Amino acid sequence: MEVKMRIMIPLIGDTLSEHFGRAQNFVVYEIENSTIKDTKIYNAPEHQEGSFPAWVKSQNVDLIIVSGIGPKAIELFNSYGIDVISGVEPKEHSNIIRDYLNGTISYSSKLACDKHEI
């Protein structure tokens, strides 16, 4: 059975953004049977409360991998059927996706950014 998914990572340059809402760009990996089939980079939309989750949903993303993110944003993503891996140490996005696909991605037990609500 073919397994497909779209994984999004928020970026500052080529590195995972420390805070989801401050990302300059987003990379979306199209994965098929644990193999990268396509990669696209998108400019970040204007950041307004609740706007990023709706935009991510419009990109048909199944999973986002983030460093810091607010608890309300996590709730919104989950309500759209989008899974969130948070607390990942910022590094170059190709290393993060490789770690994810290899089952070696590491993240902290801190699930959200506590600086603000979203």
MDAnalysis code that builds the backbone (N, CA, C; Angstrom):
import MDAnalysis as mda
import numpy as np

u = mda.Universe.empty(354, n_residues=118, atom_resindex=np.repeat(np.arange(118), 3), trajectory=True)
u.add_TopologyAttr("name", ["N", "CA", "C"] * 118)
u.add_TopologyAttr("resid", np.arange(1, 119))
u.add_TopologyAttr("resname", ["MET", "GLU", "VAL", "LYS", "MET", "ARG", "ILE", "MET", "ILE", "PRO", "LEU", "ILE", "GLY", "ASP", "THR", "LEU", "SER", "GLU", "HIS", "PHE", "GLY", "ARG", "ALA", "GLN", "ASN", "PHE", "VAL", "VAL", "TYR", "GLU", "ILE", "GLU", "ASN", "SER", "THR", "ILE", "LYS", "ASP", "THR", "LYS", "ILE", "TYR", "ASN", "ALA", "PRO", "GLU", "HIS", "GLN", "GLU", "GLY", "SER", "PHE", "PRO", "ALA", "TRP", "VAL", "LYS", "SER", "GLN", "ASN", "VAL", "ASP", "LEU", "ILE", "ILE", "VAL", "SER", "GLY", "ILE", "GLY", "PRO", "LYS", "ALA", "ILE", "GLU", "LEU", "PHE", "ASN", "SER", "TYR", "GLY", "ILE", "ASP", "VAL", "ILE", "SER", "GLY", "VAL", "GLU", "PRO", "LYS", "GLU", "HIS", "SER", "ASN", "ILE", "ILE", "ARG", "ASP", "TYR", "LEU", "ASN", "GLY", "THR", "ILE", "SER", "TYR", "SER", "SER", "LYS", "LEU", "ALA", "CYS", "ASP", "LYS", "HIS", "GLU", "ILE"])
u.atoms.positions = np.array([
    [0.834, -1.190, 0.000],
    [0.000, 0.000, 0.000],
    [0.875, 1.247, 0.000],
    [0.528, 2.177, -0.825],
    [1.275, 3.423, -0.959],
    [0.924, 4.377, 0.174],
    [1.936, 4.894, 0.861],
    [1.717, 5.851, 1.940],
    [2.281, 7.200, 1.497],
    [1.397, 8.207, 1.444],
    [1.805, 9.547, 1.043],
    [1.517, 10.513, 2.175],
    [2.394, 11.499, 2.329],
    [2.135, 12.570, 3.281],
    [2.909, 13.820, 2.888],
    [2.425, 14.946, 3.395],
    [3.093, 16.235, 3.190],
    [3.523, 16.752, 4.551],
    [4.818, 17.065, 4.663],
    [5.404, 17.521, 5.918],
    [5.923, 18.937, 5.719],
    [5.544, 19.835, 6.625],
    [5.963, 21.237, 6.549],
    [6.907, 21.568, 7.702],
    [7.945, 22.363, 7.368],
    [8.910, 22.839, 8.364],
    [9.047, 24.353, 8.187],
    [8.819, 25.158, 9.254],
    [8.992, 26.609, 9.171],
    [10.476, 26.973, 9.207],
    [10.865, 27.951, 8.382],
    [12.284, 28.258, 8.215],
    [12.638, 29.723, 8.470],
    [13.865, 29.903, 8.923],
    [14.592, 31.168, 8.863],
    [15.839, 30.806, 8.066],
    [15.923, 31.307, 6.838],
    [16.978, 30.847, 5.932],
    [16.705, 29.389, 5.591],
    [17.704, 28.526, 5.795],
    [17.540, 27.087, 5.557],
    [17.370, 26.300, 6.857],
    [17.221, 27.033, 7.971],
    [17.198, 26.424, 9.298],
    [15.801, 26.488, 9.901],
    [15.445, 25.459, 10.666],
    [14.177, 25.450, 11.380],
    [14.043, 26.721, 12.210],
    [12.948, 27.438, 12.030],
    [12.675, 28.653, 12.802],
    [12.467, 28.285, 14.266],
    [13.029, 29.089, 15.162],
    [12.854, 28.819, 16.594],
    [11.416, 29.043, 17.035],
    [10.675, 29.850, 16.294],
    [9.270, 30.094, 16.620],
    [8.440, 30.033, 15.351],
    [7.446, 29.189, 15.337],
    [6.626, 28.969, 14.150],
    [6.110, 30.275, 13.550],
    [5.581, 31.156, 14.370],
    [4.970, 32.395, 13.892],
    [5.938, 33.417, 13.345],
    [7.228, 33.180, 13.494],
    [8.231, 34.127, 12.976],
    [8.961, 33.588, 11.741],
    [8.475, 32.493, 11.201],
    [9.124, 31.890, 10.030],
    [9.060, 32.831, 8.835],
    [10.149, 32.853, 8.067],
    [10.209, 33.639, 6.829],
    [9.659, 32.843, 5.652],
    [9.919, 31.550, 5.692],
    [9.496, 30.637, 4.631],
    [9.092, 29.311, 5.253],
    [8.461, 28.487, 4.424],
    [8.083, 27.137, 4.840],
    [8.492, 26.179, 3.741],
    [9.097, 25.076, 4.126],
    [9.419, 24.035, 3.153],
    [8.398, 22.909, 3.341],
    [7.895, 22.409, 2.219],
    [6.967, 21.282, 2.249],
    [7.606, 20.124, 1.499],
    [7.726, 19.019, 2.205],
    [8.246, 17.788, 1.622],
    [7.074, 16.879, 1.291],
    [7.033, 16.402, 0.063],
    [6.064, 15.374, -0.307],
    [6.765, 14.039, -0.164],
    [6.200, 13.199, 0.691],
    [6.803, 11.916, 1.029],
    [5.905, 10.806, 0.492],
    [6.528, 9.826, -0.122],
    [5.802, 8.651, -0.590],
    [6.598, 7.422, -0.187],
    [5.992, 6.570, 0.645],
    [6.660, 5.358, 1.124],
    [8.042, 5.661, 1.701],
    [8.103, 6.663, 2.571],
    [9.332, 7.076, 3.272],
    [10.421, 7.620, 2.351],
    [10.046, 8.039, 1.142],
    [10.991, 8.626, 0.197],
    [10.521, 10.032, -0.174],
    [11.456, 10.983, -0.217],
    [11.119, 12.348, -0.624],
    [10.885, 12.355, -2.123],
    [9.669, 12.752, -2.526],
    [9.309, 12.816, -3.946],
    [9.391, 14.233, -4.488],
    [9.169, 15.242, -3.627],
    [9.191, 16.633, -4.078],
    [9.423, 17.533, -2.869],
    [9.995, 18.686, -3.122],
    [10.240, 19.691, -2.099],
    [9.881, 21.055, -2.681],
    [9.089, 21.827, -1.934],
    [8.730, 23.184, -2.362],
    [8.903, 24.129, -1.194],
    [9.351, 25.348, -1.503],
    [9.487, 26.378, -0.480],
    [8.473, 27.482, -0.774],
    [7.745, 27.872, 0.277],
    [6.720, 28.904, 0.175],
    [7.098, 30.088, 1.056],
    [6.786, 31.304, 0.603],
    [6.922, 32.480, 1.452],
    [5.857, 32.417, 2.530],
    [6.192, 32.891, 3.714],
    [5.232, 32.899, 4.811],
    [4.117, 33.897, 4.519],
    [2.880, 33.528, 4.823],
    [1.790, 34.494, 4.700],
    [1.892, 35.520, 5.824],
    [1.126, 36.588, 5.723],
    [1.098, 37.585, 6.789],
    [0.617, 36.914, 8.068],
    [1.310, 37.189, 9.183],
    [0.982, 36.528, 10.446],
    [-0.085, 37.303, 11.193],
    [-1.244, 36.688, 11.302],
    [-2.331, 37.187, 12.137],
    [-2.805, 36.003, 12.954],
    [-3.368, 36.260, 14.120],
    [-3.788, 35.158, 14.989],
    [-4.695, 34.186, 14.240],
    [-4.288, 32.925, 14.225],
    [-5.076, 31.881, 13.597],
    [-4.899, 31.732, 12.099],
    [-4.136, 32.633, 11.465],
    [-4.017, 32.588, 10.002],
    [-3.094, 31.469, 9.519],
    [-2.023, 31.189, 10.238],
    [-1.081, 30.172, 9.782],
    [-1.703, 28.779, 9.729],
    [-2.446, 28.354, 10.756],
    [-3.048, 27.017, 10.660],
    [-3.986, 26.868, 9.452],
    [-4.790, 27.876, 9.168],
    [-5.691, 27.800, 8.004],
    [-4.884, 27.735, 6.714],
    [-3.806, 28.513, 6.629],
    [-2.957, 28.491, 5.433],
    [-2.282, 27.124, 5.281],
    [-1.774, 26.576, 6.378],
    [-1.131, 25.259, 6.336],
    [-2.139, 24.207, 5.868],
    [-3.359, 24.281, 6.394],
    [-4.400, 23.342, 5.961],
    [-4.633, 23.461, 4.453],
    [-4.627, 24.696, 3.921],
    [-4.855, 24.896, 2.484],
    [-3.740, 24.288, 1.633],
    [-2.581, 24.005, 2.245],
    [-1.460, 23.375, 1.552],
    [-1.517, 21.845, 1.645],
    [-2.588, 21.327, 2.230],
    [-2.794, 19.875, 2.375],
    [-1.671, 19.190, 3.149],
    [-1.220, 19.838, 4.200],
    [-0.138, 19.321, 5.031],
    [-0.709, 18.345, 6.061],
    [0.012, 17.245, 6.280],
    [-0.382, 16.236, 7.260],
    [0.331, 16.401, 8.595],
    [1.558, 16.951, 8.551],
    [2.404, 17.047, 9.741],
    [3.262, 18.291, 9.641],
    [3.408, 19.004, 10.763],
    [4.395, 20.080, 10.828],
    [5.417, 19.709, 11.893],
    [6.657, 20.056, 11.604],
    [7.761, 19.835, 12.539],
    [8.268, 21.214, 12.927],
    [8.185, 21.537, 14.239],
    [8.496, 22.879, 14.708],
    [9.419, 22.843, 15.915],
    [9.972, 24.014, 16.232],
    [10.728, 24.183, 17.460],
    [9.761, 24.716, 18.517],
    [9.450, 26.017, 18.453],
    [8.517, 26.626, 19.398],
    [7.204, 26.976, 18.723],
    [6.105, 26.762, 19.454],
    [4.768, 27.043, 18.938],
    [3.823, 27.186, 20.127],
    [2.837, 28.047, 19.991],
    [1.877, 28.259, 21.068],
    [0.846, 27.148, 21.172],
    [0.284, 26.957, 22.363],
    [-0.684, 25.886, 22.568],
    [-1.964, 26.053, 21.748],
    [-2.419, 27.277, 21.539],
    [-3.620, 27.486, 20.715],
    [-3.367, 27.085, 19.267],
    [-2.175, 27.382, 18.771],
    [-1.838, 26.994, 17.401],
    [-1.841, 25.467, 17.275],
    [-1.296, 24.784, 18.264],
    [-1.297, 23.316, 18.238],
    [-2.735, 22.804, 18.201],
    [-3.596, 23.384, 19.031],
    [-5.006, 22.985, 19.044],
    [-5.656, 23.209, 17.677],
    [-5.373, 24.369, 17.052],
    [-5.937, 24.644, 15.729],
    [-5.446, 23.635, 14.702],
    [-4.150, 23.370, 14.701],
    [-3.610, 22.384, 13.757],
    [-4.291, 21.031, 13.961],
    [-4.374, 20.603, 15.201],
    [-4.995, 19.317, 15.493],
    [-6.460, 19.288, 15.063],
    [-7.163, 20.409, 15.217],
    [-8.570, 20.452, 14.800],
    [-8.713, 20.321, 13.291],
    [-7.658, 20.677, 12.546],
    [-7.643, 20.529, 11.089],
    [-7.104, 19.162, 10.660],
    [-6.776, 18.315, 11.626],
    [-6.249, 16.993, 11.298],
    [-4.759, 17.006, 10.977],
    [-4.064, 18.062, 11.413],
    [-2.628, 18.198, 11.169],
    [-1.887, 17.863, 12.459],
    [-0.989, 16.896, 12.388],
    [-0.179, 16.524, 13.544],
    [0.978, 17.503, 13.711],
    [1.438, 17.661, 14.947],
    [2.524, 18.592, 15.275],
    [3.594, 17.865, 16.071],
    [4.835, 17.973, 15.618],
    [5.993, 17.564, 16.420],
    [6.674, 18.871, 16.814],
    [6.705, 19.163, 18.108],
    [7.307, 20.413, 18.582],
    [8.496, 20.129, 19.481],
    [9.277, 21.173, 19.751],
    [10.440, 21.040, 20.610],
    [11.666, 20.502, 19.901],
    [11.674, 20.594, 18.559],
    [12.815, 20.121, 17.771],
    [13.894, 21.212, 17.772],
    [15.130, 20.810, 17.950],
    [16.249, 21.755, 17.931],
    [16.442, 22.307, 16.519],
    [16.584, 23.639, 16.397],
    [16.800, 24.220, 15.065],
    [18.097, 23.724, 14.418],
    [17.953, 23.248, 13.194],
    [19.082, 22.907, 12.336],
    [18.573, 22.905, 10.904],
    [19.436, 22.648, 9.960],
    [19.085, 22.713, 8.542],
    [17.947, 21.733, 8.245],
    [16.956, 22.203, 7.475],
    [15.729, 21.413, 7.294],
    [15.953, 20.054, 6.651],
    [16.936, 19.914, 5.784],
    [17.167, 18.598, 5.167],
    [17.635, 17.571, 6.201],
    [18.342, 18.034, 7.239],
    [18.758, 17.138, 8.315],
    [17.564, 16.719, 9.169],
    [16.622, 17.647, 9.373],
    [15.434, 17.340, 10.171],
    [14.571, 16.300, 9.458],
    [14.335, 16.489, 8.162],
    [13.488, 15.536, 7.435],
    [14.171, 14.165, 7.355],
    [15.483, 14.176, 7.203],
    [16.224, 12.904, 7.188],
    [16.048, 12.181, 8.522],
    [16.198, 12.937, 9.623],
    [16.025, 12.338, 10.951],
    [14.602, 11.791, 11.124],
    [13.618, 12.544, 10.647],
    [12.233, 12.089, 10.753],
    [12.031, 10.782, 9.982],
    [12.497, 10.759, 8.749],
    [12.310, 9.574, 7.915],
    [13.076, 8.361, 8.450],
    [14.203, 8.615, 9.124],
    [14.991, 7.528, 9.712],
    [14.482, 7.109, 11.087],
    [13.485, 7.838, 11.618],
    [12.963, 7.531, 12.946],
    [13.866, 7.970, 14.068],
    [14.765, 8.941, 13.782],
    [15.723, 9.385, 14.792],
    [15.527, 10.836, 15.201],
    [14.392, 11.430, 14.818],
    [14.163, 12.831, 15.184],
    [14.050, 12.938, 16.697],
    [14.702, 13.955, 17.261],
    [14.616, 14.142, 18.707],
    [13.956, 15.483, 18.992],
    [13.199, 15.516, 20.072],
    [12.510, 16.738, 20.470],
    [12.369, 16.734, 21.982],
    [12.184, 17.922, 22.532],
    [12.078, 18.038, 23.984],
    [10.657, 17.712, 24.417],
    [10.500, 17.501, 25.691],
    [9.171, 17.202, 26.231],
    [8.326, 18.466, 26.341],
    [8.966, 19.639, 26.159],
    [8.215, 20.892, 26.184],
    [7.404, 20.972, 24.903],
    [6.090, 20.971, 25.028],
    [5.229, 20.862, 23.856],
    [4.918, 22.184, 23.189],
    [5.096, 23.290, 23.871],
    [4.664, 24.550, 23.276],
    [5.520, 25.706, 23.748],
    [5.423, 26.774, 23.001],
    [6.058, 28.035, 23.369],
    [5.206, 28.662, 24.475],
    [5.821, 29.106, 25.549],
    [5.032, 29.692, 26.621],
    [5.080, 31.215, 26.609],
    [5.590, 31.791, 25.520],
    [5.702, 33.245, 25.439],
    [4.344, 33.912, 25.219],
    [3.434, 33.238, 24.531],
    [2.102, 33.779, 24.298],
    [1.141, 32.670, 23.932],
    [-0.094, 33.032, 23.712],
    [-1.160, 32.067, 23.499],
    [-1.086, 31.359, 22.159],
    [-0.712, 32.063, 21.097],
    [-0.704, 31.452, 19.762],
    [0.553, 31.844, 19.019],
])
